[in-house]
Amino acid sequence: MTYIPVATGAASAAATAAAAKIAQAIKASGAIVRVEKNDFMSVLSKTEKPLVVLTESGYRKKKYKYLMGYKGLVFYTKSNSPLQLTSSTELVTAKKIWIPG
């Protein structure tokens, strides 16, 4: 016979609360589309004066995260090296980018 553990009342309530917070964060942030950096650059090239949000993290090995809005969607990508943005790109550097889920 296989035993399948069932969440206790407290654990179940905590899981439900966590799921509700994630759902609320997704509603607040809108649709976020995670893409590879080449696809991000492709969307970026379709915008005349794009606004891009950038964060850098890591001490020894830098990680770069980028966000950009396009036609009502938010595009997000990560890279191990800085992306080569065009001179028409308005760049905003943030302390942190947090993506729900």
C-alpha positions as CSV (number, residue, x, y, z in Angstrom):
1,M,0.0,0.0,0.0
2,T,1.3,3.4,-0.9
3,Y,1.1,6.2,1.6
4,I,0.3,9.7,0.1
5,P,0.9,12.5,2.6
6,V,-1.9,15.0,2.9
7,A,-1.2,18.6,3.8
8,T,-2.3,19.6,7.3
9,G,-4.7,22.5,7.8
10,A,-1.8,25.0,8.4
11,A,0.3,23.8,5.5
12,S,-2.7,23.9,3.2
13,A,-3.6,27.4,4.2
14,A,-0.1,28.6,3.7
15,A,0.1,27.1,0.2
16,T,-3.3,28.7,-0.7
17,A,-2.1,32.1,0.6
18,A,1.2,31.8,-1.4
19,A,-0.8,30.9,-4.6
20,A,-3.1,33.9,-4.0
21,K,-0.1,36.2,-3.7
22,I,1.4,35.0,-6.9
23,A,-1.9,35.3,-8.7
24,Q,-2.3,38.9,-7.4
25,A,1.2,39.8,-8.5
26,I,0.6,38.4,-12.0
27,K,-2.6,40.5,-12.3
28,A,-0.8,43.6,-11.1
29,S,2.1,43.2,-13.5
30,G,0.1,42.2,-16.6
31,A,1.3,39.7,-19.2
32,I,5.0,39.0,-19.0
33,V,6.6,37.1,-21.9
34,R,9.9,35.4,-21.2
35,V,12.0,35.2,-24.4
36,E,15.5,34.4,-25.4
37,K,17.8,37.3,-25.8
38,N,17.8,37.1,-29.7
39,D,14.0,37.3,-29.6
40,F,14.1,40.2,-27.2
41,M,16.5,42.1,-29.6
42,S,14.1,41.3,-32.5
43,V,11.2,42.9,-30.7
44,L,13.4,45.8,-29.6
45,S,14.3,46.5,-33.2
46,K,10.6,47.0,-34.0
47,T,10.4,49.9,-31.6
48,E,11.5,53.4,-32.7
49,K,12.4,54.7,-29.2
50,P,12.2,51.8,-26.8
51,L,12.3,52.0,-23.0
52,V,14.3,49.2,-21.4
53,V,14.7,48.4,-17.7
54,L,18.0,46.8,-16.8
55,T,19.3,45.1,-13.6
56,E,22.8,43.7,-13.0
57,S,23.4,41.1,-10.4
58,G,26.2,38.8,-9.3
59,Y,29.7,39.6,-8.0
60,R,32.1,37.2,-9.9
61,K,29.8,36.4,-12.8
62,K,27.5,39.2,-13.8
63,K,23.9,38.5,-14.9
64,Y,21.8,41.0,-16.8
65,K,18.0,41.1,-16.8
66,Y,16.0,43.2,-19.2
67,L,12.3,44.3,-19.4
68,M,10.6,46.1,-22.3
69,G,7.0,47.0,-23.1
70,Y,5.7,46.4,-26.6
71,K,2.1,46.5,-27.8
72,G,0.7,46.0,-24.3
73,L,3.0,43.1,-23.4
74,V,6.1,43.1,-21.2
75,F,9.1,41.2,-22.7
76,Y,11.7,39.8,-20.3
77,T,15.1,38.2,-20.9
78,K,18.2,37.3,-19.1
79,S,21.8,37.3,-20.4
80,N,25.3,36.5,-19.1
81,S,26.7,39.5,-21.1
82,P,25.3,43.0,-21.7
83,L,23.0,43.3,-24.8
84,Q,24.1,45.7,-27.5
85,L,21.3,48.3,-27.4
86,T,20.8,51.0,-30.0
87,S,21.5,54.6,-29.3
88,S,17.8,55.4,-29.5
89,T,17.1,53.1,-26.5
90,E,16.2,54.8,-23.3
91,L,17.7,52.7,-20.5
92,V,16.6,52.7,-16.9
93,T,18.8,50.9,-14.4
94,A,16.8,49.4,-11.5
95,K,18.1,47.7,-8.3
96,K,16.0,44.6,-8.9
97,I,13.5,43.1,-11.4
98,W,11.1,40.6,-9.8
99,I,9.0,38.3,-12.0
100,P,6.1,36.5,-10.3
101,G,6.0,32.7,-10.4
